[in-house]
Amino acid sequence: MYALLSGRISRLASINFESAILEFSDRTMEFSREQAFNTMDQKKNTRLFERSSAQDILMYISPKELDNLLNIYASGGLRSEVRRNPILQRLYRVCPWDYEEIFERLDLLKTHMYNGPYIENFKKKVSEAMGKTNVLYLPTYRRIEATFDDFALRQASPKRTGSTNEETETDQLIYFGLSDVEEKLAAMTSFIQQSMFEAYSRLSGNMLDVLLGMRQFELPLERPFDIELVRVMLGRLGKSNSLTDVELERTLLSTDVNSERYRPLTYFLRQLLTSYEASRPQEIALETFVNVINGYFETAETDKRLRFDKEKLKVDVWHDALNTSLPFGSLSSGEKQVVSVFSRLILDSGKSYLILIDEPELSLSIEWQRRFLPDILKTDSCHQLVAITHSPFVFENELDMCARSIQVVNKSRSN
């Protein structure tokens, strides 16, 4: 399903089947393996070898050797088996890449091997049926156990020179720990901070014009000030301290706060609060993410929780018993899973996903299994969800009526 919906048709070349049928609400499409994976002609083979991935490899082996290697790999050979192939072993000895980088290049070439008119037409029809909804594939999560240090070691390999990826897999979730989650959180808080400083800079210029009489005060409709929000805004600008906070609260709660005396102050604060709305969607996303994750921590009765400091604009893992902040990498595998999934679904705003998830129960307690899929469906980005599980607890919730058993029937073939 993932290969058909995402357009990565070459992944099906090694699977023995006759056809696959996709049923959408308004159309049905059938994919024929025989029509898709016919033998390449020489002209197409020549175009394939003109690609940068092929040119890289052809610096070390002949076109005939590359053709043989690709045919073996594309016909369904396992990586462990292909690694024992004499051609690949010789390529490994003479090229500057490790095995993983060689397979990255072979994967790219395999993708383009199967890219004829039939496949292109099928991919176009699927894209039209999907509209603006993207496929998000969440495979088995044992890979989250890997740390970013593991990836760094591979990056630092003496043989490694870098990849020439012509396409990337943005719909695969996590490969190397939670570094991407931390980067996403940092980018969002940085955006909020930058928006605040830019608004403050513009407001300072406007205030100068107003005080010089060049502009009139244009105040929004009078309404009570949110004292806590004002304090947060000033804190982000480095303008908050205990003495200022006390005096400001006294002034804003006074009966004459809207008098002429405080007109410049109320103008400044109301304009500041108006500019705050520009980054409000990002802040709401961060609050939602923290609340969802903390729901799991509370269920587990753990001392860990996520904190979102609105004033310092920082999201961290806090351990109440130890009274200290922890790195995201210190979370358990189950905790990493929920953090990874919901960071993608909640923090990537404006996306619509058809989510395919394999074995969601791995590393999750029974209670977490029960709430995991319903929580995914509650996110704004989840358009549809398909999950395959071995656990009876994953659908032990309001989704029970949606669960079905998978029937596998082997068709006997006569010789």
GIDA-V939994 format. One record per residue. N is the residue number from 1. SS is DSSP state (a for helix, b for strand, c for the rest). NEAR is the number of other ideal C-beta (glycine too) atoms within 12 Angstrom. Layout:
n=N ss=SS near=NEAR
n=N ss=SS near=NEAR
This chain:
n=1 ss=c near=27
n=2 ss=a near=29
n=3 ss=a near=31
n=4 ss=a near=37
n=5 ss=a near=34
n=6 ss=a near=29
n=7 ss=c near=29
n=8 ss=c near=30
n=9 ss=a near=35
n=10 ss=a near=33
n=11 ss=a near=26
n=12 ss=a near=32
n=13 ss=c near=32
n=14 ss=c near=26
n=15 ss=c near=21
n=16 ss=c near=15
n=17 ss=c near=22
n=18 ss=c near=17
n=19 ss=b near=20
n=20 ss=b near=23
n=21 ss=b near=16
n=22 ss=b near=26
n=23 ss=b near=13
n=24 ss=c near=20
n=25 ss=c near=12
n=26 ss=c near=12
n=27 ss=c near=14
n=28 ss=b near=15
n=29 ss=b near=24
n=30 ss=b near=21
n=31 ss=b near=31
n=32 ss=b near=21
n=33 ss=a near=24
n=34 ss=a near=16
n=35 ss=a near=18
n=36 ss=a near=32
n=37 ss=c near=30
n=38 ss=c near=17
n=39 ss=c near=17
n=40 ss=c near=24
n=41 ss=c near=12
n=42 ss=a near=12
n=43 ss=a near=11
n=44 ss=a near=21
n=45 ss=a near=23
n=46 ss=a near=14
n=47 ss=a near=17
n=48 ss=a near=35
n=49 ss=a near=28
n=50 ss=c near=16
n=51 ss=c near=29
n=52 ss=a near=20
n=53 ss=a near=32
n=54 ss=a near=32
n=55 ss=a near=20
n=56 ss=a near=29
n=57 ss=a near=38
n=58 ss=c near=25
n=59 ss=c near=20
n=60 ss=c near=25
n=61 ss=c near=31
n=62 ss=c near=17
n=63 ss=a near=22
n=64 ss=a near=14
n=65 ss=a near=24
n=66 ss=a near=36
n=67 ss=a near=28
n=68 ss=a near=23
n=69 ss=a near=36
n=70 ss=a near=42
n=71 ss=a near=27
n=72 ss=a near=26
n=73 ss=a near=35
n=74 ss=a near=32
n=75 ss=c near=22
n=76 ss=c near=20
n=77 ss=c near=24
n=78 ss=c near=14
n=79 ss=a near=21
n=80 ss=a near=12
n=81 ss=a near=14
n=82 ss=a near=30
n=83 ss=c near=24
n=84 ss=c near=16
n=85 ss=c near=27
n=86 ss=a near=16
n=87 ss=a near=31
n=88 ss=a near=33
n=89 ss=a near=19
n=90 ss=a near=21
n=91 ss=a near=34
n=92 ss=a near=26
n=93 ss=a near=17
n=94 ss=a near=17
n=95 ss=c near=24
n=96 ss=c near=20
n=97 ss=c near=30
n=98 ss=c near=25
n=99 ss=a near=25
n=100 ss=a near=21
n=101 ss=a near=28
n=102 ss=a near=40
n=103 ss=a near=28
n=104 ss=a near=28
n=105 ss=a near=40
n=106 ss=a near=40
n=107 ss=a near=31
n=108 ss=a near=33
n=109 ss=a near=40
n=110 ss=a near=38
n=111 ss=a near=33
n=112 ss=a near=31
n=113 ss=a near=38
n=114 ss=c near=35
n=115 ss=c near=28
n=116 ss=c near=24
n=117 ss=a near=14
n=118 ss=a near=21
n=119 ss=a near=31
n=120 ss=a near=17
n=121 ss=a near=20
n=122 ss=a near=32
n=123 ss=a near=29
n=124 ss=a near=15
n=125 ss=a near=23
n=126 ss=a near=33
n=127 ss=a near=21
n=128 ss=a near=16
n=129 ss=a near=23
n=130 ss=a near=29
n=131 ss=c near=15
n=132 ss=c near=14
n=133 ss=c near=25
n=134 ss=b near=29
n=135 ss=b near=34
n=136 ss=b near=36
n=137 ss=b near=32
n=138 ss=b near=37
n=139 ss=c near=27
n=140 ss=c near=24
n=141 ss=a near=34
n=142 ss=a near=17
n=143 ss=a near=26
n=144 ss=a near=38
n=145 ss=a near=25
n=146 ss=c near=23
n=147 ss=c near=24
n=148 ss=a near=25
n=149 ss=a near=15
n=150 ss=a near=19
n=151 ss=a near=22
n=152 ss=a near=15
n=153 ss=a near=15
n=154 ss=a near=24
n=155 ss=a near=19
n=156 ss=c near=13
n=157 ss=c near=18
n=158 ss=c near=11
n=159 ss=c near=19
n=160 ss=c near=21
n=161 ss=c near=18
n=162 ss=c near=16
n=163 ss=c near=25
n=164 ss=c near=23
n=165 ss=c near=19
n=166 ss=c near=20
n=167 ss=c near=24
n=168 ss=c near=15
n=169 ss=c near=24
n=170 ss=c near=19
n=171 ss=c near=28
n=172 ss=b near=25
n=173 ss=c near=36
n=174 ss=c near=38
n=175 ss=c near=25
n=176 ss=c near=27
n=177 ss=c near=31
n=178 ss=c near=41
n=179 ss=a near=27
n=180 ss=a near=27
n=181 ss=a near=40
n=182 ss=a near=28
n=183 ss=a near=19
n=184 ss=a near=30
n=185 ss=a near=34
n=186 ss=a near=22
n=187 ss=a near=22
n=188 ss=a near=33
n=189 ss=a near=32
n=190 ss=a near=20
n=191 ss=a near=25
n=192 ss=a near=38
n=193 ss=a near=28
n=194 ss=a near=19
n=195 ss=a near=28
n=196 ss=a near=35
n=197 ss=a near=23
n=198 ss=a near=18
n=199 ss=a near=27
n=200 ss=a near=27
n=201 ss=a near=17
n=202 ss=a near=19
n=203 ss=a near=27
n=204 ss=a near=20
n=205 ss=a near=17
n=206 ss=a near=26
n=207 ss=a near=23
n=208 ss=a near=16
n=209 ss=a near=17
n=210 ss=a near=22
n=211 ss=a near=18
n=212 ss=c near=11
n=213 ss=c near=9
n=214 ss=c near=12
n=215 ss=c near=15
n=216 ss=c near=13
n=217 ss=c near=23
n=218 ss=c near=15
n=219 ss=c near=23
n=220 ss=c near=18
n=221 ss=c near=10
n=222 ss=c near=14
n=223 ss=c near=15
n=224 ss=c near=18
n=225 ss=c near=28
n=226 ss=c near=18
n=227 ss=a near=22
n=228 ss=a near=18
n=229 ss=a near=26
n=230 ss=a near=32
n=231 ss=a near=28
n=232 ss=a near=26
n=233 ss=a near=41
n=234 ss=a near=31
n=235 ss=a near=24
n=236 ss=a near=32
n=237 ss=c near=29
n=238 ss=c near=16
n=239 ss=c near=23
n=240 ss=c near=25
n=241 ss=c near=15
n=242 ss=a near=11
n=243 ss=a near=11
n=244 ss=a near=19
n=245 ss=a near=22
n=246 ss=a near=15
n=247 ss=a near=17
n=248 ss=a near=30
n=249 ss=a near=21
n=250 ss=a near=16
n=251 ss=a near=23
n=252 ss=a near=31
n=253 ss=c near=17
n=254 ss=c near=18
n=255 ss=c near=11
n=256 ss=c near=15
n=257 ss=c near=27
n=258 ss=c near=24
n=259 ss=c near=14
n=260 ss=a near=13
n=261 ss=a near=12
n=262 ss=a near=25
n=263 ss=a near=22
n=264 ss=a near=20
n=265 ss=a near=29
n=266 ss=a near=31
n=267 ss=a near=28
n=268 ss=a near=32
n=269 ss=a near=36
n=270 ss=a near=33
n=271 ss=a near=29
n=272 ss=a near=36
n=273 ss=a near=32
n=274 ss=a near=24
n=275 ss=a near=28
n=276 ss=a near=30
n=277 ss=a near=21
n=278 ss=a near=20
n=279 ss=a near=29
n=280 ss=a near=22
n=281 ss=a near=21
n=282 ss=a near=34
n=283 ss=a near=33
n=284 ss=a near=22
n=285 ss=a near=35
n=286 ss=a near=36
n=287 ss=a near=24
n=288 ss=a near=28
n=289 ss=a near=39
n=290 ss=a near=33
n=291 ss=a near=23
n=292 ss=a near=31
n=293 ss=a near=45
n=294 ss=a near=27
n=295 ss=a near=24
n=296 ss=a near=35
n=297 ss=a near=30
n=298 ss=a near=19
n=299 ss=a near=24
n=300 ss=a near=23
n=301 ss=c near=13
n=302 ss=c near=26
n=303 ss=c near=16
n=304 ss=b near=31
n=305 ss=b near=28
n=306 ss=b near=36
n=307 ss=b near=28
n=308 ss=b near=31
n=309 ss=b near=23
n=310 ss=c near=30
n=311 ss=c near=27
n=312 ss=c near=18
n=313 ss=c near=32
n=314 ss=b near=24
n=315 ss=b near=40
n=316 ss=b near=28
n=317 ss=b near=34
n=318 ss=b near=27
n=319 ss=b near=20
n=320 ss=c near=18
n=321 ss=c near=12
n=322 ss=c near=13
n=323 ss=c near=9
n=324 ss=b near=15
n=325 ss=b near=20
n=326 ss=b near=24
n=327 ss=c near=21
n=328 ss=a near=34
n=329 ss=a near=26
n=330 ss=a near=21
n=331 ss=c near=33
n=332 ss=c near=27
n=333 ss=a near=27
n=334 ss=a near=32
n=335 ss=a near=35
n=336 ss=a near=39
n=337 ss=a near=40
n=338 ss=a near=45
n=339 ss=a near=43
n=340 ss=a near=42
n=341 ss=a near=44
n=342 ss=a near=41
n=343 ss=a near=39
n=344 ss=a near=35
n=345 ss=a near=39
n=346 ss=a near=37
n=347 ss=a near=39
n=348 ss=c near=29
n=349 ss=c near=25
n=350 ss=c near=14
n=351 ss=c near=24
n=352 ss=c near=21
n=353 ss=b near=35
n=354 ss=b near=33
n=355 ss=b near=37
n=356 ss=b near=31
n=357 ss=b near=37
n=358 ss=b near=24
n=359 ss=c near=23
n=360 ss=c near=39
n=361 ss=c near=30
n=362 ss=c near=30
n=363 ss=c near=27
n=364 ss=c near=33
n=365 ss=c near=25
n=366 ss=a near=18
n=367 ss=a near=21
n=368 ss=a near=35
n=369 ss=a near=32
n=370 ss=a near=26
n=371 ss=a near=32
n=372 ss=a near=44
n=373 ss=a near=37
n=374 ss=a near=25
n=375 ss=a near=31
n=376 ss=a near=35
n=377 ss=a near=24
n=378 ss=a near=22
n=379 ss=c near=30
n=380 ss=c near=22
n=381 ss=c near=31
n=382 ss=b near=31
n=383 ss=b near=24
n=384 ss=b near=25
n=385 ss=b near=33
n=386 ss=b near=30
n=387 ss=b near=35
n=388 ss=b near=27
n=389 ss=c near=28
n=390 ss=c near=17
n=391 ss=c near=24
n=392 ss=c near=15
n=393 ss=c near=23
n=394 ss=c near=32
n=395 ss=c near=27
n=396 ss=c near=22
n=397 ss=c near=26
n=398 ss=c near=15
n=399 ss=c near=26
n=400 ss=a near=15
n=401 ss=a near=9
n=402 ss=a near=16
n=403 ss=c near=21
n=404 ss=c near=13
n=405 ss=c near=10
n=406 ss=c near=12
n=407 ss=c near=6
n=408 ss=c near=7
n=409 ss=c near=6
n=410 ss=c near=8
n=411 ss=c near=10
n=412 ss=c near=6
n=413 ss=c near=7
n=414 ss=c near=4
n=415 ss=c near=3
